[in-house]
């Protein structure tokens, strides 16, 4: 009797361990990917350092699935889109490239969406040709200064205005998605505006709450914290920036 009870107990424990392993397998895969050992991570080729060499691409297949891992059965993170909220061709910053055992090439991209900071993998056929930029914009919210670098060398610097304490400019890694020459240079956005991949707290703001970098008709508020999250630059400085900063430029807000 005791032996049969022990046998049943051991069998139940073995079944329990098998169930536990099955339940933990997806978590282990996700953890290994985060640690750099999952599929498409440890073996992938780095395409962007987001400092002196950054690659980006437009989407060519709207609606294509962006996945958590470079596996066809991996969880969906988002879907590609053709256009930004303002109707410009959407820009995806490309971080890494990996070819799976079946010969399918995947690209790891940063995704312009809420919440900020999303990344995922998409088939390379869904994106257009890769473009290379060597610029990088650093926004310092505490010092209220912005600095543009090209190939690691400073080429532009300016005082700025940032978001108020209630509507702060978000911290993180972003990029330039739009360059807009504003028709009314004397208006609240000045002569130039840049749309970024960052989103503010105000999801109901016109255009979806995209954080912009733009000129101003209130230069007396710079430096300061006068905005709903956007980065304001004096008009003379934003004109110089428009000559130096291309689409795809990574933006580090800290």
LINPE-V506365 format. One line per field, one symbol per residue. psi: psi as a letter, one per 40 degrees, with the letter a starting at -180 (. if undefined). A space follows every 50 residues. Layout:
psi = ???
This chain:
psi = dddddddddddddddddddddddeddddddddddeeeihecdeihhdhef cehhiiiiieghehhhidifhdeiihdaiiidiideeihihhhhdihhhi eeehhihhiihgiiiieiiihiideeiaihihieihhhhhddefiihhih fehheiiiiiiaiiddgihiiahaihdihhhhdgeeaeeadiihhieiii dgdeiheefhhihiaiegeeehiageiedihhiiddddddddedhiiehi hhh.
